[in-house]
Amino acid sequence: MTRLRAPGRSRGRRVIGRTVLAAALLTAVATVPAVATVPQGGPAVAAARGGLVAPAYEQVVHFYGAYIDAVAGEGGGRLATSLRDFYLTPRLRAELTDWEAAHHADGVLHAQNTPAGFRVTGGDSGAGHTWSTVRLTWGSAQNPTYTYLKLRSDLATGKISGIRE
């Protein structure tokens, strides 16, 4: 009778090989979810509603997009007020009320009219806040003019806490 392999030695190598393979797979599986949850985007990251993580300037983008549509569609009615309640801090809403009474214009837009478009870029962060720049586009596509606003957002809440020219 001829033996093709030694029973103890070959079996030991298979067990070691399987153990190494299992350890490598477990290590790979353990690192994949950690990599998948790293937020991609700008340097300033804010906790958004629902436990999702989103850059703070994206919250500003969502707010300005919806707010401009609401103001253009219904002249600043209930939807615009609801958006302010959701995206702005109570302190900023009070400041805007005072600013609007003094300037007779919309405090979010710093204007009496609705812009034709907008663009938001992220900025610096520090002390629990991040800054974004909002460029409002006025006029026609052939002759646009721009105004710029600086917005401060709280990193802890993602809410907009300051608007200045």
Chimera marker file (.cmm) of the C-alpha trace (Angstrom):
<marker_set name="trace">
<marker id="1" x="0.000" y="0.000" z="0.000" r="1" g="1" b="0" radius="0.5"/>
<marker id="2" x="1.405" y="3.352" z="-1.001" r="1" g="1" b="0" radius="0.5"/>
<marker id="3" x="0.839" y="6.515" z="0.972" r="1" g="1" b="0" radius="0.5"/>
<marker id="4" x="0.527" y="9.701" z="-1.003" r="1" g="1" b="0" radius="0.5"/>
<marker id="5" x="0.828" y="12.073" z="1.969" r="1" g="1" b="0" radius="0.5"/>
<marker id="6" x="1.735" y="12.016" z="5.583" r="1" g="1" b="0" radius="0.5"/>
<marker id="7" x="-1.462" y="12.261" z="7.635" r="1" g="1" b="0" radius="0.5"/>
<marker id="8" x="-0.248" y="14.520" z="10.473" r="1" g="1" b="0" radius="0.5"/>
<marker id="9" x="1.933" y="16.918" z="8.600" r="1" g="1" b="0" radius="0.5"/>
<marker id="10" x="-0.385" y="17.799" z="5.688" r="1" g="1" b="0" radius="0.5"/>
<marker id="11" x="-3.400" y="18.153" z="7.903" r="1" g="1" b="0" radius="0.5"/>
<marker id="12" x="-1.539" y="20.609" z="10.151" r="1" g="1" b="0" radius="0.5"/>
<marker id="13" x="-0.594" y="22.779" z="7.186" r="1" g="1" b="0" radius="0.5"/>
<marker id="14" x="-4.213" y="22.875" z="6.039" r="1" g="1" b="0" radius="0.5"/>
<marker id="15" x="-5.405" y="23.944" z="9.491" r="1" g="1" b="0" radius="0.5"/>
<marker id="16" x="-2.764" y="26.686" z="9.671" r="1" g="1" b="0" radius="0.5"/>
<marker id="17" x="-3.597" y="27.837" z="6.133" r="1" g="1" b="0" radius="0.5"/>
<marker id="18" x="-7.307" y="27.976" z="6.909" r="1" g="1" b="0" radius="0.5"/>
<marker id="19" x="-6.657" y="29.853" z="10.148" r="1" g="1" b="0" radius="0.5"/>
<marker id="20" x="-4.491" y="32.432" z="8.364" r="1" g="1" b="0" radius="0.5"/>
<marker id="21" x="-7.098" y="32.805" z="5.617" r="1" g="1" b="0" radius="0.5"/>
<marker id="22" x="-9.927" y="33.233" z="8.146" r="1" g="1" b="0" radius="0.5"/>
<marker id="23" x="-7.916" y="35.820" z="10.096" r="1" g="1" b="0" radius="0.5"/>
<marker id="24" x="-7.193" y="37.761" z="6.903" r="1" g="1" b="0" radius="0.5"/>
<marker id="25" x="-10.864" y="37.740" z="5.886" r="1" g="1" b="0" radius="0.5"/>
<marker id="26" x="-12.016" y="38.841" z="9.339" r="1" g="1" b="0" radius="0.5"/>
<marker id="27" x="-9.513" y="41.690" z="9.294" r="1" g="1" b="0" radius="0.5"/>
<marker id="28" x="-10.673" y="42.781" z="5.840" r="1" g="1" b="0" radius="0.5"/>
<marker id="29" x="-14.356" y="42.586" z="6.813" r="1" g="1" b="0" radius="0.5"/>
<marker id="30" x="-13.746" y="44.549" z="10.007" r="1" g="1" b="0" radius="0.5"/>
<marker id="31" x="-12.070" y="47.435" z="8.148" r="1" g="1" b="0" radius="0.5"/>
<marker id="32" x="-14.603" y="47.801" z="5.318" r="1" g="1" b="0" radius="0.5"/>
<marker id="33" x="-17.460" y="49.319" z="7.420" r="1" g="1" b="0" radius="0.5"/>
<marker id="34" x="-15.056" y="51.755" z="9.064" r="1" g="1" b="0" radius="0.5"/>
<marker id="35" x="-13.901" y="53.008" z="5.684" r="1" g="1" b="0" radius="0.5"/>
<marker id="36" x="-17.459" y="53.183" z="4.339" r="1" g="1" b="0" radius="0.5"/>
<marker id="37" x="-18.612" y="55.506" z="7.139" r="1" g="1" b="0" radius="0.5"/>
<marker id="38" x="-15.899" y="58.140" z="6.729" r="1" g="1" b="0" radius="0.5"/>
<marker id="39" x="-17.691" y="61.293" z="5.503" r="1" g="1" b="0" radius="0.5"/>
<marker id="40" x="-16.613" y="62.552" z="2.108" r="1" g="1" b="0" radius="0.5"/>
<marker id="41" x="-16.740" y="66.247" z="1.383" r="1" g="1" b="0" radius="0.5"/>
<marker id="42" x="-15.505" y="69.521" z="2.758" r="1" g="1" b="0" radius="0.5"/>
<marker id="43" x="-13.419" y="70.031" z="5.852" r="1" g="1" b="0" radius="0.5"/>
<marker id="44" x="-16.288" y="71.302" z="7.970" r="1" g="1" b="0" radius="0.5"/>
<marker id="45" x="-18.596" y="68.518" z="9.053" r="1" g="1" b="0" radius="0.5"/>
<marker id="46" x="-21.808" y="68.999" z="10.993" r="1" g="1" b="0" radius="0.5"/>
<marker id="47" x="-24.207" y="66.554" z="12.535" r="1" g="1" b="0" radius="0.5"/>
<marker id="48" x="-27.362" y="66.679" z="10.501" r="1" g="1" b="0" radius="0.5"/>
<marker id="49" x="-30.860" y="65.524" z="11.356" r="1" g="1" b="0" radius="0.5"/>
<marker id="50" x="-31.542" y="61.808" z="11.437" r="1" g="1" b="0" radius="0.5"/>
<marker id="51" x="-28.044" y="60.878" z="12.604" r="1" g="1" b="0" radius="0.5"/>
<marker id="52" x="-26.492" y="61.440" z="9.183" r="1" g="1" b="0" radius="0.5"/>
<marker id="53" x="-23.289" y="63.383" z="8.852" r="1" g="1" b="0" radius="0.5"/>
<marker id="54" x="-23.157" y="66.137" z="6.220" r="1" g="1" b="0" radius="0.5"/>
<marker id="55" x="-20.924" y="69.119" z="5.638" r="1" g="1" b="0" radius="0.5"/>
<marker id="56" x="-22.411" y="72.263" z="7.178" r="1" g="1" b="0" radius="0.5"/>
<marker id="57" x="-22.290" y="74.119" z="3.880" r="1" g="1" b="0" radius="0.5"/>
<marker id="58" x="-24.636" y="71.479" z="2.411" r="1" g="1" b="0" radius="0.5"/>
<marker id="59" x="-27.206" y="72.496" z="5.036" r="1" g="1" b="0" radius="0.5"/>
<marker id="60" x="-26.792" y="76.074" z="3.793" r="1" g="1" b="0" radius="0.5"/>
<marker id="61" x="-27.283" y="74.869" z="0.196" r="1" g="1" b="0" radius="0.5"/>
<marker id="62" x="-30.487" y="73.053" z="1.147" r="1" g="1" b="0" radius="0.5"/>
<marker id="63" x="-31.795" y="76.071" z="3.035" r="1" g="1" b="0" radius="0.5"/>
<marker id="64" x="-31.072" y="78.672" z="0.343" r="1" g="1" b="0" radius="0.5"/>
<marker id="65" x="-32.437" y="76.470" z="-2.442" r="1" g="1" b="0" radius="0.5"/>
<marker id="66" x="-35.701" y="75.852" z="-0.636" r="1" g="1" b="0" radius="0.5"/>
<marker id="67" x="-35.950" y="79.385" z="0.765" r="1" g="1" b="0" radius="0.5"/>
<marker id="68" x="-35.475" y="81.113" z="-2.605" r="1" g="1" b="0" radius="0.5"/>
<marker id="69" x="-38.094" y="78.817" z="-4.151" r="1" g="1" b="0" radius="0.5"/>
<marker id="70" x="-40.507" y="79.540" z="-1.285" r="1" g="1" b="0" radius="0.5"/>
<marker id="71" x="-40.029" y="83.309" z="-1.496" r="1" g="1" b="0" radius="0.5"/>
<marker id="72" x="-40.346" y="83.302" z="-5.301" r="1" g="1" b="0" radius="0.5"/>
<marker id="73" x="-43.380" y="80.996" z="-5.234" r="1" g="1" b="0" radius="0.5"/>
<marker id="74" x="-45.429" y="82.451" z="-2.419" r="1" g="1" b="0" radius="0.5"/>
<marker id="75" x="-43.818" y="85.775" z="-1.613" r="1" g="1" b="0" radius="0.5"/>
<marker id="76" x="-42.319" y="84.655" z="1.685" r="1" g="1" b="0" radius="0.5"/>
<marker id="77" x="-45.378" y="83.026" z="3.215" r="1" g="1" b="0" radius="0.5"/>
<marker id="78" x="-45.743" y="80.118" z="5.605" r="1" g="1" b="0" radius="0.5"/>
<marker id="79" x="-43.212" y="77.875" z="3.865" r="1" g="1" b="0" radius="0.5"/>
<marker id="80" x="-40.463" y="80.497" z="4.131" r="1" g="1" b="0" radius="0.5"/>
<marker id="81" x="-41.291" y="80.928" z="7.832" r="1" g="1" b="0" radius="0.5"/>
<marker id="82" x="-41.194" y="77.163" z="8.387" r="1" g="1" b="0" radius="0.5"/>
<marker id="83" x="-37.827" y="76.936" z="6.648" r="1" g="1" b="0" radius="0.5"/>
<marker id="84" x="-36.461" y="79.702" z="8.874" r="1" g="1" b="0" radius="0.5"/>
<marker id="85" x="-37.766" y="77.870" z="11.942" r="1" g="1" b="0" radius="0.5"/>
<marker id="86" x="-36.090" y="74.641" z="10.868" r="1" g="1" b="0" radius="0.5"/>
<marker id="87" x="-32.706" y="75.875" z="9.573" r="1" g="1" b="0" radius="0.5"/>
<marker id="88" x="-32.014" y="79.017" z="11.645" r="1" g="1" b="0" radius="0.5"/>
<marker id="89" x="-31.272" y="79.355" z="15.350" r="1" g="1" b="0" radius="0.5"/>
<marker id="90" x="-33.858" y="81.238" z="17.449" r="1" g="1" b="0" radius="0.5"/>
<marker id="91" x="-31.318" y="83.988" z="18.134" r="1" g="1" b="0" radius="0.5"/>
<marker id="92" x="-30.655" y="84.535" z="14.424" r="1" g="1" b="0" radius="0.5"/>
<marker id="93" x="-34.398" y="84.645" z="13.701" r="1" g="1" b="0" radius="0.5"/>
<marker id="94" x="-34.745" y="87.434" z="16.294" r="1" g="1" b="0" radius="0.5"/>
<marker id="95" x="-31.786" y="89.320" z="14.782" r="1" g="1" b="0" radius="0.5"/>
<marker id="96" x="-33.306" y="89.013" z="11.304" r="1" g="1" b="0" radius="0.5"/>
<marker id="97" x="-36.619" y="90.423" z="12.537" r="1" g="1" b="0" radius="0.5"/>
<marker id="98" x="-34.794" y="93.529" z="13.803" r="1" g="1" b="0" radius="0.5"/>
<marker id="99" x="-32.688" y="93.803" z="10.627" r="1" g="1" b="0" radius="0.5"/>
<marker id="100" x="-35.758" y="93.505" z="8.398" r="1" g="1" b="0" radius="0.5"/>
<marker id="101" x="-37.612" y="96.215" z="10.326" r="1" g="1" b="0" radius="0.5"/>
<marker id="102" x="-34.652" y="98.576" z="9.937" r="1" g="1" b="0" radius="0.5"/>
<marker id="103" x="-33.893" y="97.825" z="6.265" r="1" g="1" b="0" radius="0.5"/>
<marker id="104" x="-37.351" y="96.931" z="4.859" r="1" g="1" b="0" radius="0.5"/>
<marker id="105" x="-35.879" y="93.899" z="3.083" r="1" g="1" b="0" radius="0.5"/>
<marker id="106" x="-35.583" y="90.148" z="3.509" r="1" g="1" b="0" radius="0.5"/>
<marker id="107" x="-32.870" y="89.458" z="6.084" r="1" g="1" b="0" radius="0.5"/>
<marker id="108" x="-31.933" y="86.049" z="4.699" r="1" g="1" b="0" radius="0.5"/>
<marker id="109" x="-31.318" y="87.479" z="1.230" r="1" g="1" b="0" radius="0.5"/>
<marker id="110" x="-30.355" y="90.998" z="2.358" r="1" g="1" b="0" radius="0.5"/>
<marker id="111" x="-32.522" y="92.239" z="-0.510" r="1" g="1" b="0" radius="0.5"/>
<marker id="112" x="-36.047" y="93.248" z="-1.461" r="1" g="1" b="0" radius="0.5"/>
<marker id="113" x="-36.160" y="90.960" z="-4.492" r="1" g="1" b="0" radius="0.5"/>
<marker id="114" x="-35.548" y="87.277" z="-5.152" r="1" g="1" b="0" radius="0.5"/>
<marker id="115" x="-32.214" y="86.337" z="-6.745" r="1" g="1" b="0" radius="0.5"/>
<marker id="116" x="-32.010" y="84.446" z="-10.031" r="1" g="1" b="0" radius="0.5"/>
<marker id="117" x="-29.580" y="81.938" z="-8.537" r="1" g="1" b="0" radius="0.5"/>
<marker id="118" x="-27.087" y="81.225" z="-5.793" r="1" g="1" b="0" radius="0.5"/>
<marker id="119" x="-23.875" y="79.337" z="-5.055" r="1" g="1" b="0" radius="0.5"/>
<marker id="120" x="-22.512" y="78.192" z="-1.688" r="1" g="1" b="0" radius="0.5"/>
<marker id="121" x="-18.888" y="77.485" z="-0.862" r="1" g="1" b="0" radius="0.5"/>
<marker id="122" x="-17.547" y="76.109" z="2.381" r="1" g="1" b="0" radius="0.5"/>
<marker id="123" x="-15.061" y="78.020" z="4.486" r="1" g="1" b="0" radius="0.5"/>
<marker id="124" x="-13.058" y="77.954" z="7.672" r="1" g="1" b="0" radius="0.5"/>
<marker id="125" x="-14.088" y="76.309" z="10.919" r="1" g="1" b="0" radius="0.5"/>
<marker id="126" x="-13.240" y="76.929" z="14.522" r="1" g="1" b="0" radius="0.5"/>
<marker id="127" x="-14.699" y="77.194" z="18.017" r="1" g="1" b="0" radius="0.5"/>
<marker id="128" x="-17.678" y="75.013" z="17.122" r="1" g="1" b="0" radius="0.5"/>
<marker id="129" x="-18.677" y="77.022" z="14.043" r="1" g="1" b="0" radius="0.5"/>
<marker id="130" x="-18.024" y="76.962" z="10.333" r="1" g="1" b="0" radius="0.5"/>
<marker id="131" x="-18.404" y="79.722" z="7.767" r="1" g="1" b="0" radius="0.5"/>
<marker id="132" x="-19.903" y="79.475" z="4.287" r="1" g="1" b="0" radius="0.5"/>
<marker id="133" x="-20.044" y="82.072" z="1.535" r="1" g="1" b="0" radius="0.5"/>
<marker id="134" x="-23.299" y="82.486" z="-0.381" r="1" g="1" b="0" radius="0.5"/>
<marker id="135" x="-23.089" y="84.203" z="-3.758" r="1" g="1" b="0" radius="0.5"/>
<marker id="136" x="-26.492" y="85.491" z="-4.867" r="1" g="1" b="0" radius="0.5"/>
<marker id="137" x="-26.914" y="86.074" z="-8.616" r="1" g="1" b="0" radius="0.5"/>
<marker id="138" x="-29.043" y="88.984" z="-9.769" r="1" g="1" b="0" radius="0.5"/>
<marker id="139" x="-30.091" y="90.172" z="-13.212" r="1" g="1" b="0" radius="0.5"/>
<marker id="140" x="-30.026" y="88.241" z="-16.461" r="1" g="1" b="0" radius="0.5"/>
<marker id="141" x="-27.724" y="85.478" z="-17.649" r="1" g="1" b="0" radius="0.5"/>
<marker id="142" x="-26.143" y="87.952" z="-20.077" r="1" g="1" b="0" radius="0.5"/>
<marker id="143" x="-25.532" y="90.648" z="-17.435" r="1" g="1" b="0" radius="0.5"/>
<marker id="144" x="-25.359" y="89.027" z="-14.003" r="1" g="1" b="0" radius="0.5"/>
<marker id="145" x="-24.408" y="90.886" z="-10.855" r="1" g="1" b="0" radius="0.5"/>
<marker id="146" x="-23.488" y="89.277" z="-7.566" r="1" g="1" b="0" radius="0.5"/>
<marker id="147" x="-23.800" y="89.940" z="-3.862" r="1" g="1" b="0" radius="0.5"/>
<marker id="148" x="-22.043" y="87.903" z="-1.208" r="1" g="1" b="0" radius="0.5"/>
<marker id="149" x="-23.146" y="86.852" z="2.266" r="1" g="1" b="0" radius="0.5"/>
<marker id="150" x="-21.099" y="85.134" z="4.974" r="1" g="1" b="0" radius="0.5"/>
<marker id="151" x="-23.054" y="82.558" z="6.986" r="1" g="1" b="0" radius="0.5"/>
<marker id="152" x="-22.022" y="81.007" z="10.278" r="1" g="1" b="0" radius="0.5"/>
<marker id="153" x="-23.307" y="77.516" z="11.109" r="1" g="1" b="0" radius="0.5"/>
<marker id="154" x="-23.096" y="75.684" z="14.412" r="1" g="1" b="0" radius="0.5"/>
<marker id="155" x="-21.226" y="72.418" z="13.966" r="1" g="1" b="0" radius="0.5"/>
<marker id="156" x="-23.129" y="70.723" z="16.807" r="1" g="1" b="0" radius="0.5"/>
<marker id="157" x="-26.598" y="71.363" z="15.358" r="1" g="1" b="0" radius="0.5"/>
<marker id="158" x="-25.981" y="72.220" z="11.705" r="1" g="1" b="0" radius="0.5"/>
<marker id="159" x="-28.247" y="75.263" z="12.142" r="1" g="1" b="0" radius="0.5"/>
<marker id="160" x="-27.369" y="78.628" z="10.631" r="1" g="1" b="0" radius="0.5"/>
<marker id="161" x="-26.512" y="81.027" z="13.445" r="1" g="1" b="0" radius="0.5"/>
<marker id="162" x="-25.296" y="84.160" z="11.659" r="1" g="1" b="0" radius="0.5"/>
<marker id="163" x="-25.677" y="86.069" z="8.374" r="1" g="1" b="0" radius="0.5"/>
<marker id="164" x="-23.566" y="89.087" z="7.460" r="1" g="1" b="0" radius="0.5"/>
<marker id="165" x="-22.560" y="90.975" z="4.344" r="1" g="1" b="0" radius="0.5"/>
<link id1="1" id2="2" r="1" g="1" b="0" radius="0.2"/>
<link id1="2" id2="3" r="1" g="1" b="0" radius="0.2"/>
<link id1="3" id2="4" r="1" g="1" b="0" radius="0.2"/>
<link id1="4" id2="5" r="1" g="1" b="0" radius="0.2"/>
<link id1="5" id2="6" r="1" g="1" b="0" radius="0.2"/>
<link id1="6" id2="7" r="1" g="1" b="0" radius="0.2"/>
<link id1="7" id2="8" r="1" g="1" b="0" radius="0.2"/>
<link id1="8" id2="9" r="1" g="1" b="0" radius="0.2"/>
<link id1="9" id2="10" r="1" g="1" b="0" radius="0.2"/>
<link id1="10" id2="11" r="1" g="1" b="0" radius="0.2"/>
<link id1="11" id2="12" r="1" g="1" b="0" radius="0.2"/>
<link id1="12" id2="13" r="1" g="1" b="0" radius="0.2"/>
<link id1="13" id2="14" r="1" g="1" b="0" radius="0.2"/>
<link id1="14" id2="15" r="1" g="1" b="0" radius="0.2"/>
<link id1="15" id2="16" r="1" g="1" b="0" radius="0.2"/>
<link id1="16" id2="17" r="1" g="1" b="0" radius="0.2"/>
<link id1="17" id2="18" r="1" g="1" b="0" radius="0.2"/>
<link id1="18" id2="19" r="1" g="1" b="0" radius="0.2"/>
<link id1="19" id2="20" r="1" g="1" b="0" radius="0.2"/>
<link id1="20" id2="21" r="1" g="1" b="0" radius="0.2"/>
<link id1="21" id2="22" r="1" g="1" b="0" radius="0.2"/>
<link id1="22" id2="23" r="1" g="1" b="0" radius="0.2"/>
<link id1="23" id2="24" r="1" g="1" b="0" radius="0.2"/>
<link id1="24" id2="25" r="1" g="1" b="0" radius="0.2"/>
<link id1="25" id2="26" r="1" g="1" b="0" radius="0.2"/>
<link id1="26" id2="27" r="1" g="1" b="0" radius="0.2"/>
<link id1="27" id2="28" r="1" g="1" b="0" radius="0.2"/>
<link id1="28" id2="29" r="1" g="1" b="0" radius="0.2"/>
<link id1="29" id2="30" r="1" g="1" b="0" radius="0.2"/>
<link id1="30" id2="31" r="1" g="1" b="0" radius="0.2"/>
<link id1="31" id2="32" r="1" g="1" b="0" radius="0.2"/>
<link id1="32" id2="33" r="1" g="1" b="0" radius="0.2"/>
<link id1="33" id2="34" r="1" g="1" b="0" radius="0.2"/>
<link id1="34" id2="35" r="1" g="1" b="0" radius="0.2"/>
<link id1="35" id2="36" r="1" g="1" b="0" radius="0.2"/>
<link id1="36" id2="37" r="1" g="1" b="0" radius="0.2"/>
<link id1="37" id2="38" r="1" g="1" b="0" radius="0.2"/>
<link id1="38" id2="39" r="1" g="1" b="0" radius="0.2"/>
<link id1="39" id2="40" r="1" g="1" b="0" radius="0.2"/>
<link id1="40" id2="41" r="1" g="1" b="0" radius="0.2"/>
<link id1="41" id2="42" r="1" g="1" b="0" radius="0.2"/>
<link id1="42" id2="43" r="1" g="1" b="0" radius="0.2"/>
<link id1="43" id2="44" r="1" g="1" b="0" radius="0.2"/>
<link id1="44" id2="45" r="1" g="1" b="0" radius="0.2"/>
<link id1="45" id2="46" r="1" g="1" b="0" radius="0.2"/>
<link id1="46" id2="47" r="1" g="1" b="0" radius="0.2"/>
<link id1="47" id2="48" r="1" g="1" b="0" radius="0.2"/>
<link id1="48" id2="49" r="1" g="1" b="0" radius="0.2"/>
<link id1="49" id2="50" r="1" g="1" b="0" radius="0.2"/>
<link id1="50" id2="51" r="1" g="1" b="0" radius="0.2"/>
<link id1="51" id2="52" r="1" g="1" b="0" radius="0.2"/>
<link id1="52" id2="53" r="1" g="1" b="0" radius="0.2"/>
<link id1="53" id2="54" r="1" g="1" b="0" radius="0.2"/>
<link id1="54" id2="55" r="1" g="1" b="0" radius="0.2"/>
<link id1="55" id2="56" r="1" g="1" b="0" radius="0.2"/>
<link id1="56" id2="57" r="1" g="1" b="0" radius="0.2"/>
<link id1="57" id2="58" r="1" g="1" b="0" radius="0.2"/>
<link id1="58" id2="59" r="1" g="1" b="0" radius="0.2"/>
<link id1="59" id2="60" r="1" g="1" b="0" radius="0.2"/>
<link id1="60" id2="61" r="1" g="1" b="0" radius="0.2"/>
<link id1="61" id2="62" r="1" g="1" b="0" radius="0.2"/>
<link id1="62" id2="63" r="1" g="1" b="0" radius="0.2"/>
<link id1="63" id2="64" r="1" g="1" b="0" radius="0.2"/>
<link id1="64" id2="65" r="1" g="1" b="0" radius="0.2"/>
<link id1="65" id2="66" r="1" g="1" b="0" radius="0.2"/>
<link id1="66" id2="67" r="1" g="1" b="0" radius="0.2"/>
<link id1="67" id2="68" r="1" g="1" b="0" radius="0.2"/>
<link id1="68" id2="69" r="1" g="1" b="0" radius="0.2"/>
<link id1="69" id2="70" r="1" g="1" b="0" radius="0.2"/>
<link id1="70" id2="71" r="1" g="1" b="0" radius="0.2"/>
<link id1="71" id2="72" r="1" g="1" b="0" radius="0.2"/>
<link id1="72" id2="73" r="1" g="1" b="0" radius="0.2"/>
<link id1="73" id2="74" r="1" g="1" b="0" radius="0.2"/>
<link id1="74" id2="75" r="1" g="1" b="0" radius="0.2"/>
<link id1="75" id2="76" r="1" g="1" b="0" radius="0.2"/>
<link id1="76" id2="77" r="1" g="1" b="0" radius="0.2"/>
<link id1="77" id2="78" r="1" g="1" b="0" radius="0.2"/>
<link id1="78" id2="79" r="1" g="1" b="0" radius="0.2"/>
<link id1="79" id2="80" r="1" g="1" b="0" radius="0.2"/>
<link id1="80" id2="81" r="1" g="1" b="0" radius="0.2"/>
<link id1="81" id2="82" r="1" g="1" b="0" radius="0.2"/>
<link id1="82" id2="83" r="1" g="1" b="0" radius="0.2"/>
<link id1="83" id2="84" r="1" g="1" b="0" radius="0.2"/>
<link id1="84" id2="85" r="1" g="1" b="0" radius="0.2"/>
<link id1="85" id2="86" r="1" g="1" b="0" radius="0.2"/>
<link id1="86" id2="87" r="1" g="1" b="0" radius="0.2"/>
<link id1="87" id2="88" r="1" g="1" b="0" radius="0.2"/>
<link id1="88" id2="89" r="1" g="1" b="0" radius="0.2"/>
<link id1="89" id2="90" r="1" g="1" b="0" radius="0.2"/>
<link id1="90" id2="91" r="1" g="1" b="0" radius="0.2"/>
<link id1="91" id2="92" r="1" g="1" b="0" radius="0.2"/>
<link id1="92" id2="93" r="1" g="1" b="0" radius="0.2"/>
<link id1="93" id2="94" r="1" g="1" b="0" radius="0.2"/>
<link id1="94" id2="95" r="1" g="1" b="0" radius="0.2"/>
<link id1="95" id2="96" r="1" g="1" b="0" radius="0.2"/>
<link id1="96" id2="97" r="1" g="1" b="0" radius="0.2"/>
<link id1="97" id2="98" r="1" g="1" b="0" radius="0.2"/>
<link id1="98" id2="99" r="1" g="1" b="0" radius="0.2"/>
<link id1="99" id2="100" r="1" g="1" b="0" radius="0.2"/>
<link id1="100" id2="101" r="1" g="1" b="0" radius="0.2"/>
<link id1="101" id2="102" r="1" g="1" b="0" radius="0.2"/>
<link id1="102" id2="103" r="1" g="1" b="0" radius="0.2"/>
<link id1="103" id2="104" r="1" g="1" b="0" radius="0.2"/>
<link id1="104" id2="105" r="1" g="1" b="0" radius="0.2"/>
<link id1="105" id2="106" r="1" g="1" b="0" radius="0.2"/>
<link id1="106" id2="107" r="1" g="1" b="0" radius="0.2"/>
<link id1="107" id2="108" r="1" g="1" b="0" radius="0.2"/>
<link id1="108" id2="109" r="1" g="1" b="0" radius="0.2"/>
<link id1="109" id2="110" r="1" g="1" b="0" radius="0.2"/>
<link id1="110" id2="111" r="1" g="1" b="0" radius="0.2"/>
<link id1="111" id2="112" r="1" g="1" b="0" radius="0.2"/>
<link id1="112" id2="113" r="1" g="1" b="0" radius="0.2"/>
<link id1="113" id2="114" r="1" g="1" b="0" radius="0.2"/>
<link id1="114" id2="115" r="1" g="1" b="0" radius="0.2"/>
<link id1="115" id2="116" r="1" g="1" b="0" radius="0.2"/>
<link id1="116" id2="117" r="1" g="1" b="0" radius="0.2"/>
<link id1="117" id2="118" r="1" g="1" b="0" radius="0.2"/>
<link id1="118" id2="119" r="1" g="1" b="0" radius="0.2"/>
<link id1="119" id2="120" r="1" g="1" b="0" radius="0.2"/>
<link id1="120" id2="121" r="1" g="1" b="0" radius="0.2"/>
<link id1="121" id2="122" r="1" g="1" b="0" radius="0.2"/>
<link id1="122" id2="123" r="1" g="1" b="0" radius="0.2"/>
<link id1="123" id2="124" r="1" g="1" b="0" radius="0.2"/>
<link id1="124" id2="125" r="1" g="1" b="0" radius="0.2"/>
<link id1="125" id2="126" r="1" g="1" b="0" radius="0.2"/>
<link id1="126" id2="127" r="1" g="1" b="0" radius="0.2"/>
<link id1="127" id2="128" r="1" g="1" b="0" radius="0.2"/>
<link id1="128" id2="129" r="1" g="1" b="0" radius="0.2"/>
<link id1="129" id2="130" r="1" g="1" b="0" radius="0.2"/>
<link id1="130" id2="131" r="1" g="1" b="0" radius="0.2"/>
<link id1="131" id2="132" r="1" g="1" b="0" radius="0.2"/>
<link id1="132" id2="133" r="1" g="1" b="0" radius="0.2"/>
<link id1="133" id2="134" r="1" g="1" b="0" radius="0.2"/>
<link id1="134" id2="135" r="1" g="1" b="0" radius="0.2"/>
<link id1="135" id2="136" r="1" g="1" b="0" radius="0.2"/>
<link id1="136" id2="137" r="1" g="1" b="0" radius="0.2"/>
<link id1="137" id2="138" r="1" g="1" b="0" radius="0.2"/>
<link id1="138" id2="139" r="1" g="1" b="0" radius="0.2"/>
<link id1="139" id2="140" r="1" g="1" b="0" radius="0.2"/>
<link id1="140" id2="141" r="1" g="1" b="0" radius="0.2"/>
<link id1="141" id2="142" r="1" g="1" b="0" radius="0.2"/>
<link id1="142" id2="143" r="1" g="1" b="0" radius="0.2"/>
<link id1="143" id2="144" r="1" g="1" b="0" radius="0.2"/>
<link id1="144" id2="145" r="1" g="1" b="0" radius="0.2"/>
<link id1="145" id2="146" r="1" g="1" b="0" radius="0.2"/>
<link id1="146" id2="147" r="1" g="1" b="0" radius="0.2"/>
<link id1="147" id2="148" r="1" g="1" b="0" radius="0.2"/>
<link id1="148" id2="149" r="1" g="1" b="0" radius="0.2"/>
<link id1="149" id2="150" r="1" g="1" b="0" radius="0.2"/>
<link id1="150" id2="151" r="1" g="1" b="0" radius="0.2"/>
<link id1="151" id2="152" r="1" g="1" b="0" radius="0.2"/>
<link id1="152" id2="153" r="1" g="1" b="0" radius="0.2"/>
<link id1="153" id2="154" r="1" g="1" b="0" radius="0.2"/>
<link id1="154" id2="155" r="1" g="1" b="0" radius="0.2"/>
<link id1="155" id2="156" r="1" g="1" b="0" radius="0.2"/>
<link id1="156" id2="157" r="1" g="1" b="0" radius="0.2"/>
<link id1="157" id2="158" r="1" g="1" b="0" radius="0.2"/>
<link id1="158" id2="159" r="1" g="1" b="0" radius="0.2"/>
<link id1="159" id2="160" r="1" g="1" b="0" radius="0.2"/>
<link id1="160" id2="161" r="1" g="1" b="0" radius="0.2"/>
<link id1="161" id2="162" r="1" g="1" b="0" radius="0.2"/>
<link id1="162" id2="163" r="1" g="1" b="0" radius="0.2"/>
<link id1="163" id2="164" r="1" g="1" b="0" radius="0.2"/>
<link id1="164" id2="165" r="1" g="1" b="0" radius="0.2"/>
</marker_set>
